[in-house]
Amino acid sequence: MTSGSPRPTAAEHGPLRVASLATGPLQENAVLVWDAASAEGFLIDPGDEAGRVLSWIMTLGVKVRAILLTHAHFDHIGAVQPLREALNVPVWLHERDLPLYRAGQQSAERWNLPFMQPKDPEHFIVQDQLFTAGQLRLTARELPGHAPGHVVFVGEGLAVVGDTLFQGGIGRTDLPGGNHPQLMQGITAELLSLPPHTAIYPGHGGSSSIGAERVGNPFLL
């Protein structure tokens, strides 16, 4: 953080903490989820501005155990390579999104945006995969439709949902690999089935809750 910048804040979910940082020209949210007692956790979707993201992590004092990716659109993976090297951690991605991941450079060029192509992920995510750190337990759930290998990460009282469900919106399905009926089916099965108080942290925009989106999201009515 630069001198004079406000200290980053985190939302509290019992023993867990969540913080988001909007990065890059598309204002994609990098998300940190960690166990407050051990300060260990995971970095999800570091999309851009690797130096700023690293400073943010250091200021919050989080020990990142791995980089987890909801999906592989270029605006969600642009800071992966420098951060995996700086933090010395592995990268996890669903295998069905590997073609998108490898096409990051090509996709960014269509927008005339700078991009650092990351090396392939070390590990592939599968349905119901569990990631743990202290009292933190994040379960990966497949939710394709915006991207073929999109997953969401569900913890106690929270869900990091990438580009599936937004405050008042849903993910685009007009991109390569998109499928609108599949996205809607997945949102219903994997997200709307969660308790209403569950907080959602999307890939763009502000946080919300399952209950608020059930009653106020025009795409779900």
C-alpha positions as CSV (number, residue, x, y, z in Angstrom):
1,M,0.0,0.0,0.0
2,T,1.3,3.5,-0.7
3,S,2.0,5.9,2.1
4,G,-1.2,7.5,3.3
5,S,-3.5,4.8,1.9
6,P,-6.2,3.5,4.2
7,R,-5.5,0.1,5.8
8,P,-7.4,-2.6,3.9
9,T,-10.4,-3.9,5.7
10,A,-11.8,-7.5,6.0
11,A,-15.2,-8.9,6.5
12,E,-15.6,-11.2,9.4
13,H,-17.4,-14.5,9.1
14,G,-16.9,-16.1,12.6
15,P,-13.3,-17.4,12.6
16,L,-12.8,-16.5,9.0
17,R,-11.9,-13.3,7.2
18,V,-12.5,-12.1,3.6
19,A,-11.1,-9.2,1.7
20,S,-11.4,-8.0,-1.9
21,L,-9.2,-5.8,-4.0
22,A,-10.4,-4.5,-7.4
23,T,-7.5,-4.6,-10.0
24,G,-6.8,-3.6,-13.5
25,P,-8.8,-1.8,-16.2
26,L,-11.7,-4.3,-15.9
27,Q,-11.8,-3.9,-12.1
28,E,-11.6,-7.6,-11.4
29,N,-11.7,-8.6,-7.7
30,A,-8.8,-10.5,-6.2
31,V,-10.2,-12.2,-3.1
32,L,-8.4,-13.3,0.0
33,V,-10.0,-15.8,2.4
34,W,-8.2,-16.8,5.6
35,D,-8.5,-18.2,9.1
36,A,-8.1,-15.4,11.5
37,A,-6.3,-17.4,14.2
38,S,-3.5,-18.8,12.0
39,A,-3.6,-16.0,9.4
40,E,-3.4,-18.8,6.7
41,G,-5.6,-18.8,3.7
42,F,-5.9,-18.6,-0.1
43,L,-5.7,-16.0,-2.8
44,I,-8.4,-16.3,-5.4
45,D,-8.3,-14.8,-8.9
46,P,-5.4,-12.3,-8.8
47,G,-6.3,-10.6,-12.1
48,D,-3.8,-7.7,-12.4
49,E,-1.5,-5.3,-10.6
50,A,0.7,-8.0,-9.0
51,G,2.7,-5.5,-7.0
52,R,-0.3,-3.9,-5.5
53,V,-1.9,-7.3,-4.7
54,L,1.3,-8.4,-3.0
55,S,1.5,-5.3,-0.9
56,W,-2.2,-5.8,0.1
57,I,-1.5,-9.3,1.2
58,M,1.5,-8.3,3.2
59,T,-0.5,-5.5,4.9
60,L,-3.2,-7.9,5.9
61,G,-0.6,-10.3,7.2
62,V,-2.0,-13.3,5.4
63,K,0.1,-16.4,4.7
64,V,-1.1,-17.6,1.3
65,R,-1.0,-21.3,0.9
66,A,-2.2,-21.5,-2.8
67,I,-3.7,-19.5,-5.6
68,L,-7.1,-20.7,-6.5
69,L,-8.9,-19.8,-9.8
70,T,-12.6,-19.7,-10.3
71,H,-12.0,-19.7,-14.0
72,A,-9.4,-18.6,-16.6
73,H,-10.6,-15.5,-18.4
74,F,-7.6,-13.3,-18.8
75,D,-8.8,-10.6,-16.4
76,H,-8.8,-13.2,-13.6
77,I,-5.3,-14.6,-14.2
78,G,-3.1,-11.6,-15.2
79,A,-1.2,-11.5,-11.9
80,V,-0.8,-15.2,-11.4
81,Q,2.8,-15.7,-12.6
82,P,4.5,-12.9,-10.6
83,L,2.5,-13.8,-7.5
84,R,3.0,-17.5,-7.6
85,E,6.7,-16.7,-7.8
86,A,6.7,-14.1,-5.0
87,L,4.6,-16.2,-2.7
88,N,6.1,-19.6,-3.7
89,V,2.7,-21.2,-3.9
90,P,1.0,-23.6,-6.4
91,V,-1.9,-22.6,-8.7
92,W,-5.2,-24.6,-8.9
93,L,-7.6,-24.5,-11.9
94,H,-10.3,-26.7,-13.2
95,E,-9.0,-28.7,-16.2
96,R,-11.8,-27.7,-18.5
97,D,-10.6,-24.1,-18.3
98,L,-7.0,-24.9,-19.3
99,P,-7.6,-23.9,-23.0
100,L,-8.9,-20.5,-21.8
101,Y,-5.9,-20.2,-19.5
102,R,-3.4,-20.9,-22.2
103,A,-5.2,-18.4,-24.5
104,G,-4.9,-15.5,-22.0
105,Q,-2.4,-13.6,-24.0
106,Q,-4.4,-13.8,-27.2
107,S,-7.6,-12.8,-25.3
108,A,-6.0,-9.7,-23.7
109,E,-4.6,-8.6,-27.1
110,R,-8.2,-8.3,-28.4
111,W,-8.7,-5.7,-25.8
112,N,-5.3,-4.1,-26.4
113,L,-4.4,-4.8,-22.8
114,P,-0.9,-5.8,-21.4
115,F,-0.8,-9.3,-20.1
116,M,1.7,-11.7,-18.6
117,Q,0.9,-15.3,-19.7
118,P,1.3,-17.6,-16.7
119,K,2.8,-21.0,-16.8
120,D,0.4,-23.9,-16.5
121,P,-1.2,-24.6,-13.1
122,E,0.3,-27.2,-10.9
123,H,-3.0,-28.8,-9.9
124,F,-6.5,-29.3,-11.3
125,I,-9.6,-28.7,-9.2
126,V,-12.4,-31.3,-9.1
127,Q,-15.9,-31.2,-7.8
128,D,-16.2,-31.1,-4.0
129,Q,-12.4,-30.6,-3.6
130,L,-11.7,-29.3,-0.1
131,F,-9.1,-26.6,0.6
132,T,-8.2,-26.2,4.3
133,A,-6.2,-23.7,6.4
134,G,-6.8,-23.6,10.2
135,Q,-10.5,-23.5,10.7
136,L,-11.1,-22.5,7.0
137,R,-12.7,-25.1,4.8
138,L,-13.4,-24.1,1.2
139,T,-15.2,-26.6,-1.0
140,A,-15.0,-26.2,-4.8
141,R,-18.2,-26.6,-6.7
142,E,-18.4,-26.8,-10.5
143,L,-20.6,-24.1,-11.9
144,P,-20.0,-23.8,-15.7
145,G,-21.9,-21.6,-18.1
146,H,-19.8,-18.4,-18.0
147,A,-16.7,-20.5,-18.6
148,P,-16.5,-24.3,-19.2
149,G,-14.5,-25.0,-16.1
150,H,-15.8,-22.3,-13.8
151,V,-16.0,-23.3,-10.1
152,V,-17.1,-21.5,-7.0
153,F,-15.6,-21.8,-3.5
154,V,-18.0,-22.3,-0.6
155,G,-17.1,-21.8,3.0
156,E,-19.0,-21.4,6.3
157,G,-21.2,-18.4,5.7
158,L,-19.5,-17.3,2.5
159,A,-19.0,-18.1,-1.2
160,V,-16.4,-16.8,-3.6
161,V,-18.4,-17.0,-6.9
162,G,-16.2,-15.5,-9.6
163,D,-18.3,-14.4,-12.6
164,T,-21.4,-16.5,-12.0
165,L,-23.6,-14.4,-9.7
166,F,-23.2,-10.6,-9.1
167,Q,-25.0,-8.0,-7.1
168,G,-28.0,-7.6,-9.3
169,G,-26.7,-9.6,-12.2
170,I,-25.3,-12.8,-13.6
171,G,-22.2,-13.8,-15.6
172,R,-22.0,-13.3,-19.4
173,T,-22.7,-16.3,-21.5
174,D,-22.0,-14.9,-24.9
175,L,-18.2,-15.6,-24.7
176,P,-16.6,-18.7,-26.1
177,G,-17.7,-21.7,-24.0
178,G,-20.6,-19.8,-22.5
179,N,-24.0,-21.6,-21.9
180,H,-26.9,-19.6,-20.4
181,P,-29.1,-22.6,-19.4
182,Q,-26.1,-24.3,-17.8
183,L,-25.2,-21.1,-15.9
184,M,-28.8,-20.7,-14.6
185,Q,-29.0,-24.4,-13.6
186,G,-25.7,-24.1,-11.8
187,I,-26.7,-20.9,-9.9
188,T,-29.9,-22.6,-8.7
189,A,-28.2,-25.9,-7.7
190,E,-25.0,-24.6,-6.2
191,L,-25.7,-21.1,-4.9
192,L,-29.4,-20.5,-4.3
193,S,-29.4,-23.7,-2.3
194,L,-27.1,-22.1,0.3
195,P,-28.5,-20.4,3.4
196,P,-29.9,-16.9,2.8
197,H,-27.3,-15.3,5.1
198,T,-24.4,-16.6,3.0
199,A,-22.3,-13.7,1.7
200,I,-21.2,-13.8,-1.9
201,Y,-18.0,-12.3,-3.2
202,P,-18.1,-11.9,-7.0
203,G,-15.4,-11.3,-9.5
204,H,-16.6,-7.8,-10.2
205,G,-18.5,-5.2,-8.2
206,G,-19.6,-5.4,-4.5
207,S,-20.4,-8.2,-2.3
208,S,-24.0,-9.3,-1.6
209,S,-25.8,-12.3,0.0
210,I,-27.8,-15.2,-1.3
211,G,-30.9,-13.9,0.3
212,A,-30.6,-10.5,-1.2
213,E,-30.1,-11.9,-4.7
214,R,-33.0,-14.3,-4.4
215,V,-35.4,-11.5,-3.9
216,G,-33.7,-8.6,-5.7
217,N,-31.8,-10.0,-8.7
218,P,-33.9,-9.4,-11.8
219,F,-32.2,-12.3,-13.6
220,L,-33.4,-14.7,-10.9
221,L,-37.0,-13.6,-10.6
